[in-house]
């Protein structure tokens, strides 16, 4: 397998103490997450609410527009983290994808096809038909176990009526020979208001924590990344109190979680904008084992929001907001109403 080499000595001196003997070399991989904003095909699925994304629907979603959307999504994914790694992400969690077909079409776009991405996806019970999925470079990552864990929530006015939403996708595998588990999330939306819908996201957080605790029960030193569009900020109750993600990495002990996005949020950074305010719903949260500083195996380096200028709306009332792909019943030529997020995993290697 071809290694990705990058000398990070200059970058790392701001965070870690290095030997005075000179520069060190590191292997670097990008792990990313992207809400691709309703990546639907253009055919009507009779069992889901996808009528808007058809040629005769509200969005006038034709084959040509679908292909333009795919090209846009592939361009973005191919560039995330590439300024450091020189290549596309090793792993990409995605949400708001309609089915496996759109994922296959996505990874076969020109910017991605040569990287030979595999797909882990299960059809979720969400009534709109949107799923979460994981894309992985086959030469870098080999899945060993995969499962979709359902989230059971019920109508506030009728406790016997289930509200169908996205499953949580759990994928364990070998990244360059090291075991890692990734959980891809898309928690319930704030439809009806943040307060009214809060309990649904708390239940999602509790499920996510239960999954993580079950992994820790087998291996307290497991390397876990839970990622996704949580529809809550890092400081909200679901993330802080129920997922129990901590802001300060120094406070994170064995079997605990660190949320590097909280510091970014507190500095005013975000991945989506609403009513002149920024939210950071898209998050990457890591387990304690990834925070060790020996770098003899893959460790967390730093997070980022991929918010290049071309991903922002260039004009009008929403200038600077994520440049969404459709508005007012038509395709805008844009990308998504969310910016992607990512983190780097690095480990020291012997210089050649």
N, C-alpha and C positions, 0 to 999 in steps of 0.2 A: 504494500500500500504506500502510495506516495505520501511523504510527510510534508507538512506545512511548517516552514521555519520562519521565525520572526525574532529579531533581536529587540527585546523590550527593556533593555537596561535603563535607557534614559527615561522612559515612561515610569518604570517601576520604582525609581529612586524616590519618588514622591510618596510612595506608600510602604515600601518594604526596604529593609536594610540589606544591602548586597555586599558580597565579598569585595575586598579592595583589589582582588586579583584581575579584575577586568569585567568585560561584558559577559552576560550569560545568554544562552539561547533557549527559546521556549517554543514548544508546539502549541498552537492556538486553534481553537475551534469556536465558532459562533453558534449560540443557541438562540433562536428567535421565536417571537409570537406575533401574529398579524390577524386582526379582525378584517377580513377582506370585503366586508359590507355587501352581504346578499349576493354572493357569487352563485347565481342560478343559471341553469341552461335555459333555452328558449322554448322548451316543450312543456305542455301542460301535464302536470301530474294530478290525476283525478283524486288522490287521497290526501293531498296537502293543499294549503292555501298559497299557491304560487301563481295565481291568475295574473297578478300585476306584471310578472316577469315572463310574458309571452308576447308575441308580435301584436296581438290585439288588445293587450292589457294596458294598464295605466302608464307603465314605463316604456311601452312600445319596444319591447326587448326582442330584437331581431337577432338573427345569426351573426350579422356584421357587427352589431353592438356587443354581443357576447364575446366575439373574438377580440374586439378592441379591449374589453375589460380584462380578458385573460392576458393579453400582452402587457397591459399596465401592471397587473398583479405580479407577473413573472419578472418584469423589470425591477420592481421594488425588491422582491425577495432576493433576486440575484445580487443586489448591491449591499444588502444589510451586512455590516461588519467587514466588508471587503477591503476597506482602507487599511485594516490591520492584517487580515488573513490572506488577502489576495484572492479569495474564492468565495463561493456561496456558503450559507450556513450549513453546518452538519445536520442540525435538527431544526424543523420549523413547525411549531404548533399553529394551527389556523382554526378560525371559527366563522360561522355564517356561510358555510358551504352546503349546497343542496344535496349532493350525493357523490358517489365515487366517480361518476363520469366527469364531473367538473374538475375534480382533483387530477384525474388522469390527463384531461386536456391541459390543465395548468402545468404539470411537470413536463409535458411534451412541448411547451413553448420554447422558442429558440434560446433564450437566456438560461434555461434550466435543463434542457434535454440531455446535454452532454454529461451532466452530473449524475445521471441515472438515479433519480429519487425513487425510493419505495414509499408506500402509502399504508398507514394504519387508520382505518375508518370503520365505524359501525353506524348504521342508520339509527338515529335517535327518535324518540317518540314525540319530539317537538311538533306542534300542530302546523307550524309554518314549513316544516321539513328541513330545518337547518341543523347541521351537525358540527361537531368538532373533529379534528383529525390531526395526525402527525405525519409530516413528510421527513424522510431521512435519506441521506446519501448512503447508498448501499456499501460503498467502499470504506465508509467510516463507522457505520453503526449497524449492528445486527440485533433485531428484536428477538427476545427469548420468550417473553410472556406478554400478552395483550388482553385487555378486557374493558368493557364499558360498564360503569357502575351507575345504575339509575338513581335519580333524585326523586324521592316521593314527597310531593307537596300537594295540599288540598285546598279547595275553595274556602275562603273565609266564611261564607254564608251557608256552605253545605259541606261538612266534613267528610262526607262519603264521596264527593266528586273530586277526582284527581285532576290537578293542573299539570299538563304534560309539558316538560321542558327538556333541556339538553342533559344527556348523560355526562359523566366525568370519565374521560379516557385515561387509562393507566397503561403505560408501556414501559417495561423493563427490558434492558438489553445491554450489549457490550459496545461501548464507545472506545474504539482503538484498544480493545482488550480489557477495559475497565467497566465494571457493572455500574449502571446508572438507571434511575427510574424517573420518568417524566409523566406528569399528570397535566392534561389539557382541559381547561375549564371554560365554560361560558355560563356564568351564573344568571339567575332570573333578572329581568330588566326592572327599571324603575317605573314602568307603566302604572299609572294611577297615582304616582307620587312616591317620593323616596320613603317617607314614613310608612305609608300604607303597604308598600311592597317589601319593607325591610325584613320582615320575618322569613320571607322566602330566601333571601340571600344569607341570612343567618343559618337556615337549614342547609344551604349549599356549603357554607363554611364548615359546619359541623360534620357533614359527610366527607369533605375534603380532609379534615383533621382526622377523622376515623380511618380513612384509607392510609394516611401517613403513619398513624400510630400502629396500624396493623403491620406495616412494613418495618417499623422500628422494633416491633416485638420479635421479629425474626432476625433483625440486624440493626442494633442501635447505631451503627456507624454507616448506615446506608447513605449513598449520595442521591439526593432527591431534588428535583426542580419541579415545583408546581407553578404553572403559568396560565395566563388566560385573561379574558375580559371578565372581570369580576363584577362589573356594574356598581362597584363601590370603590372609594378611594382607600389608600393605605391606612388612613386614620379612622376609618369607619369601624363600627362595632363588630361587624362580621369578620373583618381581617385582624383587628387588634385583639379582641376578646375571645373569639371563637376559633379562628384559625391559629391564633396566638403567634403571629409573626412579629418579631421584634425589630425596632429601628436601629439599635446599636449593635454592631457585630461583636463587640467585646462582651456583651451580656449574654450571648447565645451559648448555651451549654449543650451537652450531648442530648440528642433526641429533640432538639428545638430548631426553630426556623428563624431565618434572617430575611427581612424585606428591604433590599437596597433602594426600592422605589420610594420609600417613605421620605427619606432625606431629599430626594428629587422633588417630590410633591410639596414639601415644606418650603422649598426654594421657588415655588411658583411654576414648576414645569408640569406639563400635562400631555395627554395623548388624544384628547377630544375637548371640544369647546362647546359651551352652551350658555346662552344669555350673558355673553361677555365675561364668562368665567371658565377656568380650565379645570378639568378633572383628569385624574390619572387612574382610569379603570383597568388599563392593561398593565399587568404586573408579572414579574419574575421573582419567585421566592425560593430560597435555597436552604438546605439542611446544614447542620453544624459541620459535618465532615468536609464539606466543600470549602470551609473557611480556614482550614489549617494552612500554615505558611511554609511547610517544608517543600511543596511543589514537586515531590517525587512522583506524584500522580496528579490527575486533573484536579484543579482547584478553581474556585470563583476568583475572577480578577476584578471586573467592573461591569456595571450595567450601562445601558444607553437607550435613548429614544431616537429612532431614525426619523428625523423631521427635516429632511433636506428641503430646500426652497421650493422645488418643483412639486412637492407633496402638499403645499399650502395653497389655499385659494388665492389667486393673484389679484382679485379686484372685488369691488362692491362691498356690501354690508358685512360679508363674512370674510373679508380679506384677512389672511393669516391663519384662519381656521383650516383644519384638514380639508383637502379638496375632494369632496365626496364625488362618487361616480354618477349619481343621478339626483335630480332636484326638479321640482315643478313638472313631474311627469315625463322627464326626458333625460337622456344620457348627456352628461356634462363634458365628457372627455377626461374627467378626473379619476381618482384612485379609490379612496375610502374615507369614511368619516372618522377613522381612527388612524393615528400614526402607529407603526410597528414598534415593538420594544425588543431588546436583545441583551445578552450578556456574553462575556468571553470566559471560556474555560481554558486554563493554561497549565502546562507542566514543563519542568526543566528537562532538557535533553542534552546529550553529549554533543558538543560541537564537532562538525566534520572537518 
